[in-house]
Amino acid sequence: EGKGGVARDTNQYYQLSKASADAGSALGLYRQAICYSRGHNVKRDFDKSYELTVKAANMGCPNALETMGNWYRMGYRTKADKKKALAYYEKEIKNGGFSGYAKISAFYADDNNPKKAWEYLNKGLAFNDVESMVLEATYYANGMGVARDEVKAAKLFQRIFETYPEDGWNAERYASFLLTAQDASLRDTLLAVKVLKKVIDLGHDEPYKLLSKIYYAFPDEASKQKSFECAKRYAEKNEDGYYQLWYHYNNGIGVEADQQKGLEALQDGSCALTLAIEMLNSGNADMMKAIELLNKAIEWGNYDAFYTLNQVYTNMERTDLMYSNAKKAIDYGDVDGYFYMTIAKSSMGDDKGALTTCLVGLKNGSNLCGNVLVTYYN
């Protein structure tokens, strides 16, 4: 990562993490997972990265446990599940990690529960957790559980950045604040760019995402080209950058428009699902292209796409496709596949079969089936 006064060296990172993993270290396994995710001295392989992360988490590695929590929160390679995400963050804390405090705090903030949000945040702050410090600044900026105080937020962001200049995530949040502060006197686009570039110079690629958005906002073609280059650099190492890169190719922003290259860039399940939903919500939706993307999303590990596909097939009144989609979901281990199967059988006039399937789904943990049964018995 280029911290501690040493230059960023992905080859050394790979060799050291491999030796550690071979010796049975859970952290070594997790770092090998990062190598496969980002292509550090190995061919990029998300399946291998996922496999190693799960293995490291099962061995109690805090970093891997946090990542598993993030995946369940986002629905990456699994169905989004808040309870499981929270459980992994709690495990991360029990195994000696601190980032889980900030993650759990953010969950409560999203649920508009400031008391619990600050309870967990203060626990993280007690361990000098940087992520908790950044979240504290964010809460003051947004008025979460405290009076909004953007001046205090600005001072906190600046202090954290000066203390931990190599922390890419903090730099992004600081730059975002400098771009969006309600108090116009605190907004500073040039400083935001400077902050992001400083972290990039230290060997981080995460800031390219926000930097791309900043350049995109400028009207001149040179800035649009910089926006594309930043999007491309970010997507080279980060899966969630594919959507941004697709957007540039598809709309010819800073590069010659090329829809085929855009689709080639779009190789992540979350991005494919997002794009498909956008297509379906547009006035002139390309239904077949949306279905193709939804199936790609499933192939790339985002099982939330089964739900959207079920809605599409229901609107098309294609009970045969509803049924096959439900069966595929069940085969993939998505318990809500029983809900889709229930809807399919009901649409076919098989009410008895629908009820039986729904009961099986409830037994296997499908909340959607539980909701159907509540409606049925009422």
C-alpha positions, 0 to 999 in steps of 0.5 A: 500500500505504500505506507510506513515510508516504503514504496508501493511494491505489488510484487513484494506484496504478493510474495510476502502474502503468499509465504504467509498464506502457505504458512497457514496465516489467515491474514496471509490468505486474505492478502492473497485474496486481494492479489487475485482481486486486483491482479497483483502479480497474478491473473485477476480472478474474482472467484479465487479471491472470493474463495480465499476471503471466505476461507480467511474469514472462517479462520477468524481473520478480522479483515476477511470478516469485515469484507464478508460483512461488506459483501452481505451488505451490498449483495455481492456474490450473495443475496443482500442480508443486513442481519448476516452483514451485522453478524460478520461485523460483530465477529470482526470486532470479537476477533480483534478488529475495530472497523466493525464499530463504524460499519455497525454505526453506519447501519444504525445511522441509515435506520435513523437511530442516532443513539445506537449509531453514536454508541457504536461510533464512540466504541470505535473512537476509543480504539482510535479507529480511523474509519470511526474518526471519519464517520464522526466528521460525517455525522457532524457534517450531516447533523446525525444525532448532533447539531449540524456543524460543518465547520467542526466537520471540516476541521475533523476531516483536515486533522484526520487527513494530515495525521493519516495522509496515506488513508485513501478512504478518508481522503475520498470522504474529505474531498466529497465534503469539500465538494458538497458542503452546504456552507459555500465558503467551505467548498473548495474543488481545487483542494479536493483535487489536491487531496485526491492527487496526494493519495494517488501519488502515495500509490492508491487507486481508490481516489481515481473514482471521485477524481473522474467525477470531478473532471466530468463536471467540467465542460471542456474536452480536456477535462472529459478526457481526464475523467475517462482516464481516471475511470479507466485507472480506477476500473483496472483495480476495483470491481465497482469501477466497471459501471463508470467506465461503461458510462464513458464508453457508452456515451463517448465521454472523453473517448470515442463512443463504443458500446461494445467496449462499454459492455466488455468493461461491464463485468461485475454483477452489481454494475450489471444489475444497476444498469439493467434497472436503469434500462427498465426504468427508462421510457424506451427500455430495451427489454431483451438487453435488460434481461441479458444484463440481469442474467449476466449479473446472476452469472457474476454473483449478484443474486438480487437480479433474480428478483428483478427478473421475476418482476420482468417476467411477471409483467411480460406474463411469461409464466414459463420464464417465471418458473425457470427463473425460480428453479434457477434461483433455488438451484443457486441457493437463493431461498427467495427462489421459493417465493418466485416459484410460488408466484409462478405456480399461482399464475399457472392456477396451481394454488395448492402447489403454490401454498406448498412451495411457499411453506417450504420457502418459509422453512428455508428462511425466505422472508418474502414467503413469510410475507405471502403467508401472512397475506394468505392467512389474513 
